[in-house]
Amino acid sequence: MERETMLSLILDSYPYPILFVDCDHIIRYMNKRAEYHYYQERGYRDLIWQIAI
């Protein structure tokens, strides 16, 4: 298993929203709880399309 995949699985298992943002304010990672929180609960749909993979 790749290191990035393993890290993603670990962070997705946390029940808290986790975001990694770079110095240009671009979201580089968002775990599943953060996606649910910001997209479903808060309605910040514009955040999702800015995620850089």
PDB file of N, CA, C and O in Angstrom:
ATOM      1  N   MET A   1       0.857  -1.178   0.000  1.00  0.00           N
ATOM      2  CA  MET A   1       0.000   0.000   0.000  1.00  0.00           C
ATOM      3  C   MET A   1       0.902   1.240   0.000  1.00  0.00           C
ATOM      4  O   MET A   1       1.888   1.311   0.733  1.00  0.00           O
ATOM      5  N   GLU A   2       0.544   2.194  -0.825  1.00  0.00           N
ATOM      6  CA  GLU A   2       1.324   3.418  -0.897  1.00  0.00           C
ATOM      7  C   GLU A   2       1.161   4.244   0.371  1.00  0.00           C
ATOM      8  O   GLU A   2       0.143   4.171   1.060  1.00  0.00           O
ATOM      9  N   ARG A   3       2.168   5.012   0.651  1.00  0.00           N
ATOM     10  CA  ARG A   3       2.179   5.845   1.861  1.00  0.00           C
ATOM     11  C   ARG A   3       1.019   6.846   1.867  1.00  0.00           C
ATOM     12  O   ARG A   3       0.361   7.028   2.891  1.00  0.00           O
ATOM     13  N   GLU A   4       0.770   7.493   0.726  1.00  0.00           N
ATOM     14  CA  GLU A   4      -0.301   8.494   0.638  1.00  0.00           C
ATOM     15  C   GLU A   4      -1.681   7.861   0.820  1.00  0.00           C
ATOM     16  O   GLU A   4      -2.565   8.453   1.439  1.00  0.00           O
ATOM     17  N   THR A   5      -1.856   6.667   0.282  1.00  0.00           N
ATOM     18  CA  THR A   5      -3.122   5.967   0.440  1.00  0.00           C
ATOM     19  C   THR A   5      -3.356   5.596   1.896  1.00  0.00           C
ATOM     20  O   THR A   5      -4.461   5.744   2.418  1.00  0.00           O
ATOM     21  N   MET A   6      -2.310   5.114   2.541  1.00  0.00           N
ATOM     22  CA  MET A   6      -2.416   4.742   3.944  1.00  0.00           C
ATOM     23  C   MET A   6      -2.734   5.959   4.811  1.00  0.00           C
ATOM     24  O   MET A   6      -3.582   5.883   5.701  1.00  0.00           O
ATOM     25  N   LEU A   7      -2.062   7.075   4.558  1.00  0.00           N
ATOM     26  CA  LEU A   7      -2.323   8.303   5.309  1.00  0.00           C
ATOM     27  C   LEU A   7      -3.757   8.772   5.091  1.00  0.00           C
ATOM     28  O   LEU A   7      -4.420   9.203   6.035  1.00  0.00           O
ATOM     29  N   SER A   8      -4.230   8.693   3.869  1.00  0.00           N
ATOM     30  CA  SER A   8      -5.599   9.091   3.568  1.00  0.00           C
ATOM     31  C   SER A   8      -6.611   8.225   4.314  1.00  0.00           C
ATOM     32  O   SER A   8      -7.594   8.740   4.847  1.00  0.00           O
ATOM     33  N   LEU A   9      -6.381   6.926   4.354  1.00  0.00           N
ATOM     34  CA  LEU A   9      -7.278   6.027   5.077  1.00  0.00           C
ATOM     35  C   LEU A   9      -7.284   6.315   6.576  1.00  0.00           C
ATOM     36  O   LEU A   9      -8.332   6.261   7.219  1.00  0.00           O
ATOM     37  N   ILE A  10      -6.129   6.615   7.121  1.00  0.00           N
ATOM     38  CA  ILE A  10      -6.037   6.939   8.547  1.00  0.00           C
ATOM     39  C   ILE A  10      -6.783   8.234   8.845  1.00  0.00           C
ATOM     40  O   ILE A  10      -7.563   8.295   9.796  1.00  0.00           O
ATOM     41  N   LEU A  11      -6.550   9.272   8.038  1.00  0.00           N
ATOM     42  CA  LEU A  11      -7.199  10.561   8.278  1.00  0.00           C
ATOM     43  C   LEU A  11      -8.707  10.492   8.046  1.00  0.00           C
ATOM     44  O   LEU A  11      -9.468  11.195   8.710  1.00  0.00           O
ATOM     45  N   ASP A  12      -9.141   9.656   7.114  1.00  0.00           N
ATOM     46  CA  ASP A  12     -10.580   9.494   6.884  1.00  0.00           C
ATOM     47  C   ASP A  12     -11.277   8.799   8.051  1.00  0.00           C
ATOM     48  O   ASP A  12     -12.488   8.940   8.222  1.00  0.00           O
ATOM     49  N   SER A  13     -10.530   8.060   8.843  1.00  0.00           N
ATOM     50  CA  SER A  13     -11.139   7.352   9.968  1.00  0.00           C
ATOM     51  C   SER A  13     -11.403   8.265  11.171  1.00  0.00           C
ATOM     52  O   SER A  13     -12.152   7.883  12.070  1.00  0.00           O
ATOM     53  N   TYR A  14     -10.806   9.457  11.207  1.00  0.00           N
ATOM     54  CA  TYR A  14     -11.046  10.391  12.306  1.00  0.00           C
ATOM     55  C   TYR A  14     -12.432  11.009  12.182  1.00  0.00           C
ATOM     56  O   TYR A  14     -12.869  11.313  11.072  1.00  0.00           O
ATOM     57  N   PRO A  15     -13.129  11.200  13.289  1.00  0.00           N
ATOM     58  CA  PRO A  15     -14.473  11.773  13.230  1.00  0.00           C
ATOM     59  C   PRO A  15     -14.475  13.305  13.175  1.00  0.00           C
ATOM     60  O   PRO A  15     -15.523  13.929  13.339  1.00  0.00           O
ATOM     61  N   TYR A  16     -13.315  13.906  12.945  1.00  0.00           N
ATOM     62  CA  TYR A  16     -13.184  15.363  12.923  1.00  0.00           C
ATOM     63  C   TYR A  16     -12.802  15.840  11.526  1.00  0.00           C
ATOM     64  O   TYR A  16     -12.091  15.136  10.808  1.00  0.00           O
ATOM     65  N   PRO A  17     -13.266  17.032  11.128  1.00  0.00           N
ATOM     66  CA  PRO A  17     -12.858  17.570   9.833  1.00  0.00           C
ATOM     67  C   PRO A  17     -11.361  17.904   9.840  1.00  0.00           C
ATOM     68  O   PRO A  17     -10.877  18.566  10.758  1.00  0.00           O
ATOM     69  N   ILE A  18     -10.640  17.450   8.827  1.00  0.00           N
ATOM     70  CA  ILE A  18      -9.208  17.722   8.704  1.00  0.00           C
ATOM     71  C   ILE A  18      -8.950  18.279   7.312  1.00  0.00           C
ATOM     72  O   ILE A  18      -9.326  17.672   6.309  1.00  0.00           O
ATOM     73  N   LEU A  19      -8.303  19.442   7.262  1.00  0.00           N
ATOM     74  CA  LEU A  19      -7.935  20.086   6.006  1.00  0.00           C
ATOM     75  C   LEU A  19      -6.440  20.360   6.003  1.00  0.00           C
ATOM     76  O   LEU A  19      -5.861  20.722   7.027  1.00  0.00           O
ATOM     77  N   PHE A  20      -5.826  20.185   4.850  1.00  0.00           N
ATOM     78  CA  PHE A  20      -4.452  20.638   4.646  1.00  0.00           C
ATOM     79  C   PHE A  20      -4.506  21.716   3.576  1.00  0.00           C
ATOM     80  O   PHE A  20      -4.998  21.486   2.471  1.00  0.00           O
ATOM     81  N   VAL A  21      -3.996  22.893   3.914  1.00  0.00           N
ATOM     82  CA  VAL A  21      -4.037  24.039   3.019  1.00  0.00           C
ATOM     83  C   VAL A  21      -2.623  24.541   2.802  1.00  0.00           C
ATOM     84  O   VAL A  21      -1.837  24.602   3.747  1.00  0.00           O
ATOM     85  N   ASP A  22      -2.282  24.905   1.553  1.00  0.00           N
ATOM     86  CA  ASP A  22      -0.934  25.404   1.289  1.00  0.00           C
ATOM     87  C   ASP A  22      -0.855  26.916   1.516  1.00  0.00           C
ATOM     88  O   ASP A  22      -1.829  27.541   1.936  1.00  0.00           O
ATOM     89  N   CYS A  23       0.291  27.482   1.241  1.00  0.00           N
ATOM     90  CA  CYS A  23       0.519  28.917   1.488  1.00  0.00           C
ATOM     91  C   CYS A  23      -0.308  29.812   0.571  1.00  0.00           C
ATOM     92  O   CYS A  23      -0.494  30.993   0.866  1.00  0.00           O
ATOM     93  N   ASP A  24      -0.806  29.269  -0.532  1.00  0.00           N
ATOM     94  CA  ASP A  24      -1.652  30.028  -1.450  1.00  0.00           C
ATOM     95  C   ASP A  24      -3.131  29.843  -1.144  1.00  0.00           C
ATOM     96  O   ASP A  24      -3.987  30.221  -1.944  1.00  0.00           O
ATOM     97  N   HIS A  25      -3.433  29.263   0.015  1.00  0.00           N
ATOM     98  CA  HIS A  25      -4.806  29.035   0.475  1.00  0.00           C
ATOM     99  C   HIS A  25      -5.572  28.074  -0.422  1.00  0.00           C
ATOM    100  O   HIS A  25      -6.785  28.203  -0.585  1.00  0.00           O
ATOM    101  N   ILE A  26      -4.871  27.120  -0.998  1.00  0.00           N
ATOM    102  CA  ILE A  26      -5.497  26.078  -1.806  1.00  0.00           C
ATOM    103  C   ILE A  26      -5.573  24.818  -0.959  1.00  0.00           C
ATOM    104  O   ILE A  26      -4.582  24.390  -0.369  1.00  0.00           O
ATOM    105  N   ILE A  27      -6.758  24.233  -0.908  1.00  0.00           N
ATOM    106  CA  ILE A  27      -6.950  23.011  -0.131  1.00  0.00           C
ATOM    107  C   ILE A  27      -6.247  21.870  -0.857  1.00  0.00           C
ATOM    108  O   ILE A  27      -6.564  21.565  -2.007  1.00  0.00           O
ATOM    109  N   ARG A  28      -5.293  21.244  -0.179  1.00  0.00           N
ATOM    110  CA  ARG A  28      -4.549  20.130  -0.766  1.00  0.00           C
ATOM    111  C   ARG A  28      -5.100  18.783  -0.333  1.00  0.00           C
ATOM    112  O   ARG A  28      -4.920  17.786  -1.032  1.00  0.00           O
ATOM    113  N   TYR A  29      -5.762  18.743   0.801  1.00  0.00           N
ATOM    114  CA  TYR A  29      -6.379  17.502   1.262  1.00  0.00           C
ATOM    115  C   TYR A  29      -7.561  17.837   2.148  1.00  0.00           C
ATOM    116  O   TYR A  29      -7.525  18.794   2.923  1.00  0.00           O
ATOM    117  N   MET A  30      -8.610  17.037   2.025  1.00  0.00           N
ATOM    118  CA  MET A  30      -9.797  17.182   2.857  1.00  0.00           C
ATOM    119  C   MET A  30     -10.291  15.776   3.160  1.00  0.00           C
ATOM    120  O   MET A  30     -10.605  15.021   2.240  1.00  0.00           O
ATOM    121  N   ASN A  31     -10.365  15.412   4.442  1.00  0.00           N
ATOM    122  CA  ASN A  31     -10.848  14.066   4.757  1.00  0.00           C
ATOM    123  C   ASN A  31     -12.368  13.991   4.558  1.00  0.00           C
ATOM    124  O   ASN A  31     -13.031  15.001   4.321  1.00  0.00           O
ATOM    125  N   LYS A  32     -12.892  12.778   4.661  1.00  0.00           N
ATOM    126  CA  LYS A  32     -14.321  12.564   4.393  1.00  0.00           C
ATOM    127  C   LYS A  32     -15.223  13.361   5.326  1.00  0.00           C
ATOM    128  O   LYS A  32     -16.259  13.867   4.897  1.00  0.00           O
ATOM    129  N   ARG A  33     -14.846  13.478   6.593  1.00  0.00           N
ATOM    130  CA  ARG A  33     -15.650  14.243   7.552  1.00  0.00           C
ATOM    131  C   ARG A  33     -15.650  15.732   7.187  1.00  0.00           C
ATOM    132  O   ARG A  33     -16.674  16.401   7.327  1.00  0.00           O
ATOM    133  N   ALA A  34     -14.520  16.250   6.724  1.00  0.00           N
ATOM    134  CA  ALA A  34     -14.453  17.649   6.306  1.00  0.00           C
ATOM    135  C   ALA A  34     -15.305  17.883   5.063  1.00  0.00           C
ATOM    136  O   ALA A  34     -15.986  18.903   4.963  1.00  0.00           O
ATOM    137  N   GLU A  35     -15.271  16.949   4.119  1.00  0.00           N
ATOM    138  CA  GLU A  35     -16.124  17.071   2.935  1.00  0.00           C
ATOM    139  C   GLU A  35     -17.594  17.131   3.336  1.00  0.00           C
ATOM    140  O   GLU A  35     -18.345  17.971   2.840  1.00  0.00           O
ATOM    141  N   TYR A  36     -17.997  16.245   4.228  1.00  0.00           N
ATOM    142  CA  TYR A  36     -19.386  16.240   4.686  1.00  0.00           C
ATOM    143  C   TYR A  36     -19.717  17.543   5.415  1.00  0.00           C
ATOM    144  O   TYR A  36     -20.751  18.160   5.162  1.00  0.00           O
ATOM    145  N   HIS A  37     -18.832  17.953   6.318  1.00  0.00           N
ATOM    146  CA  HIS A  37     -19.081  19.145   7.132  1.00  0.00           C
ATOM    147  C   HIS A  37     -19.206  20.399   6.271  1.00  0.00           C
ATOM    148  O   HIS A  37     -20.165  21.158   6.408  1.00  0.00           O
ATOM    149  N   TYR A  38     -18.241  20.612   5.390  1.00  0.00           N
ATOM    150  CA  TYR A  38     -18.241  21.856   4.614  1.00  0.00           C
ATOM    151  C   TYR A  38     -19.175  21.815   3.414  1.00  0.00           C
ATOM    152  O   TYR A  38     -19.707  22.849   3.009  1.00  0.00           O
ATOM    153  N   TYR A  39     -19.381  20.634   2.841  1.00  0.00           N
ATOM    154  CA  TYR A  39     -20.230  20.552   1.661  1.00  0.00           C
ATOM    155  C   TYR A  39     -21.697  20.367   2.031  1.00  0.00           C
ATOM    156  O   TYR A  39     -22.556  21.089   1.526  1.00  0.00           O
ATOM    157  N   GLN A  40     -21.993  19.409   2.907  1.00  0.00           N
ATOM    158  CA  GLN A  40     -23.378  19.091   3.251  1.00  0.00           C
ATOM    159  C   GLN A  40     -23.936  20.017   4.333  1.00  0.00           C
ATOM    160  O   GLN A  40     -24.997  20.612   4.147  1.00  0.00           O
ATOM    161  N   GLU A  41     -23.238  20.142   5.448  1.00  0.00           N
ATOM    162  CA  GLU A  41     -23.763  20.891   6.591  1.00  0.00           C
ATOM    163  C   GLU A  41     -23.680  22.403   6.391  1.00  0.00           C
ATOM    164  O   GLU A  41     -24.640  23.118   6.679  1.00  0.00           O
ATOM    165  N   ARG A  42     -22.549  22.889   5.905  1.00  0.00           N
ATOM    166  CA  ARG A  42     -22.347  24.334   5.795  1.00  0.00           C
ATOM    167  C   ARG A  42     -22.713  24.886   4.431  1.00  0.00           C
ATOM    168  O   ARG A  42     -23.001  26.076   4.305  1.00  0.00           O
ATOM    169  N   GLY A  43     -22.708  24.038   3.397  1.00  0.00           N
ATOM    170  CA  GLY A  43     -23.083  24.494   2.057  1.00  0.00           C
ATOM    171  C   GLY A  43     -21.979  25.222   1.309  1.00  0.00           C
ATOM    172  O   GLY A  43     -22.263  26.015   0.411  1.00  0.00           O
ATOM    173  N   TYR A  44     -20.732  24.969   1.660  1.00  0.00           N
ATOM    174  CA  TYR A  44     -19.614  25.626   0.977  1.00  0.00           C
ATOM    175  C   TYR A  44     -19.188  24.801  -0.228  1.00  0.00           C
ATOM    176  O   TYR A  44     -18.088  24.248  -0.248  1.00  0.00           O
ATOM    177  N   ARG A  45     -20.047  24.715  -1.223  1.00  0.00           N
ATOM    178  CA  ARG A  45     -19.767  23.900  -2.398  1.00  0.00           C
ATOM    179  C   ARG A  45     -18.549  24.394  -3.168  1.00  0.00           C
ATOM    180  O   ARG A  45     -17.881  23.599  -3.829  1.00  0.00           O
ATOM    181  N   ASP A  46     -18.249  25.677  -3.100  1.00  0.00           N
ATOM    182  CA  ASP A  46     -17.106  26.228  -3.831  1.00  0.00           C
ATOM    183  C   ASP A  46     -15.769  25.711  -3.300  1.00  0.00           C
ATOM    184  O   ASP A  46     -14.778  25.742  -4.030  1.00  0.00           O
ATOM    185  N   LEU A  47     -15.710  25.242  -2.070  1.00  0.00           N
ATOM    186  CA  LEU A  47     -14.466  24.697  -1.531  1.00  0.00           C
ATOM    187  C   LEU A  47     -14.069  23.403  -2.231  1.00  0.00           C
ATOM    188  O   LEU A  47     -12.888  23.158  -2.477  1.00  0.00           O
ATOM    189  N   ILE A  48     -15.054  22.584  -2.547  1.00  0.00           N
ATOM    190  CA  ILE A  48     -14.787  21.248  -3.061  1.00  0.00           C
ATOM    191  C   ILE A  48     -14.058  21.296  -4.403  1.00  0.00           C
ATOM    192  O   ILE A  48     -13.113  20.534  -4.607  1.00  0.00           O
ATOM    193  N   TRP A  49     -14.461  22.155  -5.308  1.00  0.00           N
ATOM    194  CA  TRP A  49     -13.843  22.171  -6.633  1.00  0.00           C
ATOM    195  C   TRP A  49     -12.434  22.737  -6.603  1.00  0.00           C
ATOM    196  O   TRP A  49     -11.699  22.575  -7.578  1.00  0.00           O
ATOM    197  N   GLN A  50     -12.034  23.386  -5.539  1.00  0.00           N
ATOM    198  CA  GLN A  50     -10.694  23.958  -5.452  1.00  0.00           C
ATOM    199  C   GLN A  50      -9.663  22.982  -4.908  1.00  0.00           C
ATOM    200  O   GLN A  50      -8.485  23.330  -4.824  1.00  0.00           O
ATOM    201  N   ILE A  51     -10.061  21.786  -4.541  1.00  0.00           N
ATOM    202  CA  ILE A  51      -9.118  20.818  -4.000  1.00  0.00           C
ATOM    203  C   ILE A  51      -8.133  20.404  -5.073  1.00  0.00           C
ATOM    204  O   ILE A  51      -8.527  19.945  -6.145  1.00  0.00           O
ATOM    205  N   ALA A  52      -6.864  20.566  -4.789  1.00  0.00           N
ATOM    206  CA  ALA A  52      -5.810  20.157  -5.734  1.00  0.00           C
ATOM    207  C   ALA A  52      -5.301  18.790  -5.327  1.00  0.00           C
ATOM    208  O   ALA A  52      -4.900  18.580  -4.182  1.00  0.00           O
ATOM    209  N   ILE A  53      -5.317  17.875  -6.255  1.00  0.00           N
ATOM    210  CA  ILE A  53      -4.878  16.507  -5.946  1.00  0.00           C
ATOM    211  C   ILE A  53      -3.441  16.331  -6.390  1.00  0.00           C
ATOM    212  O   ILE A  53      -2.872  15.252  -6.224  1.00  0.00           O
TER     213      ILE A  53
END
